Amino acid sequence: MKKVFCFIFCILFYSPFAYINSQENDLDACLEEYLDSLPPEQAISQIFLVNIQGNEKYSAVEWNADGKPLVPGGALFFAYNLGETIEDTVSFVSSIEKYCIDNSLLRPYLAVDQEGGLVNRLRSLSSTLPSAQKISEMLTPAQAAKLYSIQARQMRAIGFDMNLAPVAESLSEENKDFLDTRSYGDIPHSIVYAMAAVNAYQSNGINAVLKHFPGNTSVDPHTGLPEIDYDESRIEYEFLIPFYFILSSKPSSVLMSHARVPSVDSSPACLSRVWVTDKLKTQLGFDGLVISDDIFMGALADNGYPPEKAAIQAIEAGVHVIMLSEKLFGKVAENLMDHAAKDKNFYMNLRNAEKKVLEYKLYAGILKIIEKDGKKKIVPATMEEQLGPVEKRIEQFKRANKEGMDFYKKYFIQGN
C-alpha cells in the first residue's frame, strides 16, 4: 500500500500531454474558421462515436438527402472489425482514410474499448492484456505502466488514437456484480493504477478515456437504469475525490455513466447538467472531451429516454460526443439539427460540441495547423503524417507484440 501512495505523489503533477487550451484566441479562431468550412451534415457528424461495418474495405452505411455519405466523427471498433492479421487490419484502417479522401470528408478518429480481461476487443491481434483486477494484484504501478505502454504501441501501430479505458471506479458491494474484474479494487488502488494507465497510454499516442463518471451499481446499464442511493458525503469520498486525483493525469476524455444519483439530480448522469457541467467541468476542472455512454442502452431507451430525446439532453448537459452502438446516426443527427434551428442556446451548445471534437482531432494529429499567407489555419493531416508509414507501423506492432507476450509470460505465467 505504501508503494501505491508513493506512486500517486510521483505522478500527480506529471503529465506527458497538456491538453490544447481552446481559450487561446488564435486557436479558437482557427477552429471556428475550420468548423464554418464544413457542410452542416459533416459538422454535426463530428459529435458521434459510432460502430462501423466490415473489416476489409470501409464504406459508409447511410447517406444524407443529397446522396452524400455520412461518416461519424469517431469510428468505434469491435472484434469483428479486425482482420485475421495485422497486415489485413492496417489495410482496413487505411481504407477508411481513402474513402474519406475520395468523398471529401474529414476522417474519423479511431477508438476501441480495450480495458483488458473480459473487455478485450484486440485479443485476436495484440499481446495478452489481463484484467484491471489481475494487474493491480500482480504488478507494481510501474510495471503496470510498462504493460500499458507496450499495449499502446500495438494499438497505435494498428491506427487507433483513442482507448475507452481505464475504468476508474473503485470496487464496492454495490457495484461488484457489474464491474467485477474491470476495477482495480479499492479507492487507493483505483487512483494509482488508473493514473498509471492514463500516463502510459498517452505517452505512447493513445488518448485515454476515463470511465464511468461518476460511477455505477451492479445493475447492467445495457438492460436497466443503475440508481446510486448515496448521501452527499459518500458521493464526495467515493466519486469526486478519486476522480479529482485521477483527472490530474490529464486524460483526453471522460465517459459519463448512465447511473442516476437521486441525492444530486433526477436525470441519468450522462444527461445531467449538474453532473457534466457543474461537477465534472466546473468543480473538478476537466476541460477535455466529454463522451456519453451508449444512448441505445436499455438504461435510457427503456426508461423514458429514447435516443432522439437522450441526444438532446446530453448536448444540453454539456456532453461533446454521443456514443451509439448502432451503425446509423443520421436520424439522431437530423433531430439535433432541427432542434438547434428552433433553440439558439441549444445551437450554441451543439456548435461548442462540434468544435471540441475538432480540437480533439487537432490534439490527436488528425488535423494540423499550417501557416499560409502569414495566417494560421487548420487543415486535415494524412494518416502517414499522424502515424507513420504503413510498413514501419507493421514492424512496430510485431516488435511490441513480442515484447508484450514476453512480459506476460514473465509476470503472469512464470511469476515474479
C-alpha distance (Angstrom), angle and dihedral (degrees) to the residues before:
residue distance angle dihedral
M1 . . .
K2 3.80 . .
K3 3.83 89.8 .
V4 3.80 89.3 52.2
F5 3.81 94.4 55.7
C6 3.81 92.7 42.7
F7 3.79 89.4 53.9
I8 3.83 90.4 51.3
F9 3.79 91.2 57.6
C10 3.81 92.6 43.5
I11 3.81 93.8 57.2
L12 3.79 101.6 27.0
F13 3.77 93.2 94.6
Y14 3.79 97.3 31.8
S15 3.78 124.6 90.2
P16 3.80 124.4 162.2
F17 3.80 90.4 -153.5
A18 3.79 128.8 46.9
Y19 3.78 108.6 -157.0
I20 3.83 112.7 -119.0
N21 3.79 110.5 -94.9
S22 3.77 104.8 -126.3
Q23 3.79 90.9 -169.5
E24 3.78 92.3 75.4
N25 3.76 106.1 108.3
D26 3.80 98.4 -135.5
L27 3.79 93.9 49.5
D28 3.78 92.5 44.6
A29 3.80 90.5 51.2
C30 3.82 90.5 50.1
L31 3.79 91.3 50.3
E32 3.80 91.9 48.2
E33 3.80 91.3 49.6
Y34 3.80 93.2 49.0
L35 3.80 92.6 46.3
D36 3.81 90.1 51.5
S37 3.80 89.5 52.9
L38 3.82 92.4 60.3
P39 3.82 120.9 88.7
P40 3.84 110.1 -111.3
E41 3.82 93.7 -107.9
Q42 3.79 91.3 51.6
A43 3.80 92.4 46.1
I44 3.80 94.4 53.6
S45 3.80 91.7 42.4
Q46 3.81 87.1 67.6
I47 3.80 92.8 73.9
F48 3.80 94.9 60.8
L49 3.80 127.1 90.5
V50 3.79 103.9 -166.5
N51 3.79 137.8 171.6
I52 3.80 112.8 -110.5
Q53 3.79 134.4 -144.2
G54 3.79 130.7 -112.7
N55 3.79 137.4 6.2
E56 3.80 103.8 -129.1
K57 3.80 111.9 48.6
Y58 3.79 122.6 7.4
S59 3.79 123.3 -129.2
A60 3.78 134.8 161.3
V61 3.81 116.8 -105.0
E62 3.82 98.3 -152.6
W63 3.79 139.1 34.4
N64 3.80 136.9 -157.4
A65 3.80 125.2 -113.7
D66 3.82 90.7 -85.4
G67 3.79 92.3 54.9
K68 3.82 94.8 -105.6
P69 3.82 115.0 142.3
L70 3.80 117.7 -111.2
V71 3.80 114.4 -134.4
P72 3.83 118.6 -179.7
G73 3.78 123.7 -124.4
G74 3.79 89.1 -117.5
A75 3.82 130.2 30.1
L76 3.81 115.0 -148.5
F77 3.80 114.2 -152.1
F78 3.79 125.6 -149.1
A79 3.81 127.5 -173.6
Y80 3.81 91.8 -90.5
N81 3.82 90.1 60.6
L82 3.80 90.6 66.4
G83 3.78 124.2 92.7
E84 3.78 123.5 -132.9
T85 3.80 91.7 -100.5
I86 3.78 137.8 28.8
E87 3.81 88.2 -109.2
D88 3.82 91.8 54.9
T89 3.81 92.2 47.2
V90 3.80 95.1 48.6
S91 3.81 88.3 48.2
F92 3.82 89.8 55.0
V93 3.80 90.6 48.2
S94 3.81 89.7 51.1
S95 3.80 89.7 51.7
I96 3.82 89.1 61.6
E97 3.79 90.4 60.1
K98 3.81 92.4 45.1
Y99 3.81 91.9 51.0
C100 3.79 91.5 50.6
I101 3.82 92.9 48.0
D102 3.81 91.7 48.0
N103 3.81 90.5 51.8
S104 3.84 98.3 38.5
L105 3.80 92.6 -114.9
L106 3.80 132.1 143.0
R107 3.79 106.2 -111.9
P108 3.79 119.3 -120.4
Y109 3.77 127.3 -112.5
L110 3.81 110.2 -110.1
A111 3.79 118.2 -123.1
V112 3.78 135.2 179.1
D113 3.80 135.5 -178.4
Q114 3.80 99.9 -122.6
E115 3.81 107.9 158.3
G116 3.80 96.7 140.2
G117 3.78 130.3 -120.2
L118 3.79 111.2 43.2
V119 3.81 94.4 -1.5
N120 3.79 98.1 58.9
R121 3.82 113.4 132.4
L122 3.81 93.7 172.0
R123 3.80 97.8 51.0
S124 3.83 92.1 116.5
L125 3.82 91.6 58.6
S126 3.78 113.8 19.7
S127 3.78 130.2 65.5
T128 3.79 116.3 -87.3
L129 3.81 113.7 -71.0
P130 3.82 112.1 -167.4
S131 3.79 124.3 -148.5
A132 3.79 122.5 -82.6
Q133 3.79 89.7 -109.2
K134 3.80 93.8 54.2
I135 3.81 92.1 45.3
S136 3.81 93.2 53.0
E137 3.81 90.7 46.6
M138 3.81 98.1 47.6
L139 3.81 107.1 27.5
T140 3.77 136.0 56.8
P141 3.82 114.7 -124.9
A142 3.81 89.8 -102.4
Q143 3.80 91.6 51.8
A144 3.81 90.1 47.3
A145 3.80 89.7 52.5
K146 3.81 89.9 53.1
L147 3.81 91.7 50.0
Y148 3.82 91.8 49.8
S149 3.81 90.6 46.5
I150 3.81 90.4 55.3
Q151 3.80 90.3 48.4
A152 3.81 91.1 48.1
R153 3.80 92.4 53.8
Q154 3.80 89.7 54.8
M155 3.80 91.8 48.0
R156 3.78 92.2 48.1
A157 3.80 91.6 49.8
I158 3.80 90.5 53.9
G159 3.81 89.8 52.9
F160 3.79 105.8 -99.1
D161 3.79 122.7 137.1
M162 3.83 99.9 175.4
N163 3.80 133.9 53.1
L164 3.80 120.2 -169.0
A165 3.80 90.1 -138.6
P166 2.98 162.2 141.2
V167 3.80 111.7 49.5
A168 3.80 104.0 -136.7
E169 3.80 98.6 -174.0
S170 3.78 118.3 111.3
L171 3.78 119.2 -130.4
S172 3.80 118.8 -101.8
E173 3.78 138.9 164.2
E174 3.80 88.3 -99.3
N175 3.82 97.8 55.3
K176 3.81 106.1 24.9
D177 3.82 95.2 101.0
F178 3.81 91.0 57.1
L179 3.82 102.7 34.6
D180 3.81 97.9 32.7
T181 3.83 108.2 148.3
R182 3.83 92.5 -0.5
S183 3.83 90.3 82.3
Y184 3.81 125.6 75.8
G185 3.79 89.7 -136.6
D186 3.80 129.9 -113.0
I187 3.81 124.8 18.6
P188 3.85 98.7 -88.5
H189 3.81 92.2 48.3
S190 3.79 92.5 45.0
I191 3.80 90.7 52.6
V192 3.78 98.4 47.6
Y193 3.81 99.1 39.6
A194 3.80 94.0 44.1
M195 3.80 89.2 51.3
A196 3.80 90.4 48.7
A197 3.81 89.7 51.6
V198 3.81 93.9 48.5
N199 3.79 93.4 49.2
A200 3.82 93.4 44.7
Y201 3.79 94.8 49.4
Q202 3.77 95.9 44.1
S203 3.79 93.6 45.3
N204 3.80 85.8 61.0
G205 3.79 100.2 45.9
I206 3.81 100.1 -93.5
N207 3.79 113.4 119.3
A208 3.79 111.5 -138.0
V209 3.80 124.6 -136.0
L210 3.79 112.7 -152.2
K211 3.80 112.1 -146.1
H212 2.98 153.2 -122.6
F213 3.82 107.3 -2.1
P214 2.98 122.2 -139.7
G215 3.82 96.3 0.2
N216 3.79 148.7 -95.0
T217 3.79 143.4 -113.2
S218 3.78 129.3 -138.5
V219 3.81 89.3 -84.7
D220 3.81 108.0 105.6
P221 3.85 106.2 -126.3
H222 3.81 88.9 -147.5
T223 3.79 87.5 72.1
G224 3.81 108.8 16.4
L225 3.79 145.5 19.3
P226 3.83 112.3 -96.1
E227 3.79 112.6 -139.1
I228 3.79 119.3 -163.6
D229 3.78 109.5 -156.0
Y230 3.83 99.1 -167.0
D231 3.78 129.3 137.4
E232 3.81 119.8 -122.2
S233 3.81 96.5 -97.1
R234 3.80 92.4 53.9
I235 3.82 90.5 46.1
E236 3.79 89.4 53.1
Y237 3.80 93.5 48.9
E238 3.82 100.6 40.8
F239 3.81 101.2 32.6
L240 3.77 117.0 18.4
I241 3.81 101.9 37.9
P242 3.85 95.9 47.2
F243 3.80 92.2 46.1
Y244 3.81 89.7 47.6
F245 3.81 90.7 57.7
I246 3.81 94.4 44.0
L247 3.82 92.6 46.9
S248 3.81 88.3 60.8
S249 3.82 86.3 75.1
K250 3.83 86.9 67.3
P251 3.82 104.0 -124.3
S252 3.78 110.7 -165.5
S253 3.79 92.6 -128.7
V254 3.78 145.9 15.2
L255 3.80 123.5 -148.0
M256 3.79 115.8 -146.0
S257 3.79 122.2 -137.8
H258 3.80 126.6 -131.5
A259 3.80 91.5 -127.2
R260 3.77 119.5 127.9
V261 3.82 118.6 -141.3
P262 3.84 106.7 -165.6
S263 3.79 94.3 -167.3
V264 3.82 89.5 60.7
D265 3.82 107.1 28.6
S266 3.79 139.1 -15.6
S267 3.83 94.9 -130.0
P268 3.82 126.7 80.6
A269 3.81 108.9 -92.5
C270 3.83 95.8 -109.6
L271 3.82 89.5 55.4
S272 3.80 96.1 40.9
R273 3.79 122.8 101.9
V274 3.80 87.6 -163.0
W275 3.81 91.9 60.4
V276 3.81 99.9 34.4
T277 3.79 102.3 38.7
D278 3.80 107.5 16.5
K279 3.80 99.3 38.8
L280 3.82 107.2 25.1
K281 3.79 102.5 31.7
T282 3.80 102.7 28.4
Q283 3.81 107.2 27.1
L284 3.82 97.0 34.1
G285 3.82 94.8 31.8
F286 3.80 98.1 -130.3
D287 3.82 112.8 166.5
G288 3.80 101.9 173.0
L289 3.77 134.3 92.4
V290 3.82 116.8 -49.6
I291 3.81 114.5 -152.8
S292 3.79 127.9 -168.3
D293 3.76 119.9 -136.2
D294 3.81 114.7 -112.9
I295 3.82 106.6 -55.2
F296 3.81 90.6 -155.9
M297 3.81 90.7 66.2
G298 3.77 117.4 117.6
A299 3.81 90.4 -116.3
L300 3.81 88.2 75.2
A301 3.79 107.4 18.0
D302 3.83 93.7 53.0
N303 3.80 95.9 42.9
G304 3.78 105.0 57.4
Y305 3.80 98.8 -75.4
P306 3.83 109.5 102.9
P307 3.84 114.3 -176.1
E308 3.83 95.9 -96.8
K309 3.83 92.2 51.2
A310 3.81 93.9 40.3
A311 3.82 92.2 52.3
I312 3.81 91.9 53.9
Q313 3.81 92.5 48.6
A314 3.79 92.0 46.6
I315 3.82 92.3 54.5
E316 3.82 90.5 45.4
A317 3.82 88.5 51.8
G318 3.80 91.6 55.2
V319 3.82 101.3 -98.7
H320 3.82 114.4 150.2
V321 3.81 102.3 -166.3
I322 3.80 128.5 43.4
M323 3.79 112.7 -153.3
L324 3.80 117.4 -149.9
S325 3.79 124.5 -176.7
E326 3.80 88.0 -161.4
K327 3.79 117.1 85.0
L328 3.82 92.0 -131.7
F329 3.80 122.5 77.7
G330 3.82 103.4 152.2
K331 3.80 96.0 99.5
V332 3.81 92.3 50.6
A333 3.82 90.8 46.3
E334 3.80 91.7 50.5
N335 3.79 90.5 50.6
L336 3.82 91.0 51.7
M337 3.82 91.6 49.9
D338 3.82 90.9 50.2
H339 3.79 90.7 50.5
A340 3.81 91.8 47.6
A341 3.79 90.3 53.4
K342 3.83 89.4 59.7
D343 3.81 100.5 38.9
K344 3.81 121.4 51.2
N345 3.80 94.6 -166.4
F346 3.79 90.8 51.5
Y347 3.80 89.9 47.9
M348 3.81 90.0 56.1
N349 3.82 91.9 47.9
L350 3.78 89.9 50.4
R351 3.79 92.7 47.9
N352 3.80 91.1 49.1
A353 3.82 89.3 52.4
E354 3.80 91.5 50.7
K355 3.78 90.9 48.7
K356 3.80 92.1 48.2
V357 3.80 90.6 55.9
L358 3.81 90.0 50.9
E359 3.80 87.8 50.7
Y360 3.79 88.6 53.2
K361 3.80 91.0 49.7
L362 3.79 89.3 52.0
Y363 3.79 89.3 50.4
A364 3.83 91.1 48.0
G365 3.82 94.0 49.1
I366 3.81 97.8 -111.2
L367 3.79 87.6 114.1
K368 3.79 126.6 33.4
I369 3.80 138.0 -167.0
I370 3.79 118.3 -119.7
E371 3.78 132.2 176.4
K372 3.78 117.1 -125.6
D373 3.80 125.2 173.6
G374 3.79 89.2 -9.5
K375 3.79 92.8 -54.7
K376 3.79 129.7 106.3
K377 3.78 118.1 -127.8
I378 3.79 139.1 168.4
V379 3.80 121.0 -116.3
P380 3.82 134.1 166.9
A381 3.80 117.7 -87.9
T382 3.78 122.3 -142.8
M383 3.78 120.8 -111.5
E384 3.80 88.4 -115.5
E385 3.81 89.8 55.8
Q386 3.79 89.7 49.4
L387 3.80 100.7 40.7
G388 3.80 109.2 11.1
P389 3.83 131.3 -114.5
V390 3.80 117.6 -29.9
E391 3.81 94.6 -121.5
K392 3.79 92.2 52.3
R393 3.82 91.8 47.7
I394 3.79 91.6 53.4
E395 3.80 90.3 51.5
Q396 3.81 90.5 47.9
F397 3.80 90.8 50.7
K398 3.79 93.2 51.9
R399 3.80 92.9 48.8
A400 3.80 92.9 48.0
N401 3.80 91.1 44.0
K402 3.80 91.6 56.1
E403 3.80 90.8 45.5
G404 3.79 89.5 51.2
M405 3.80 94.2 50.4
D406 3.80 90.8 47.9
F407 3.81 89.7 50.2
Y408 3.80 91.7 49.7
K409 3.79 93.0 49.8
K410 3.79 91.7 48.7
Y411 3.79 98.9 48.6
F412 3.81 105.4 25.3
I413 3.81 105.3 30.3
Q414 3.79 106.8 26.9
G415 3.80 94.3 28.5
N416 3.81 130.4 -136.7
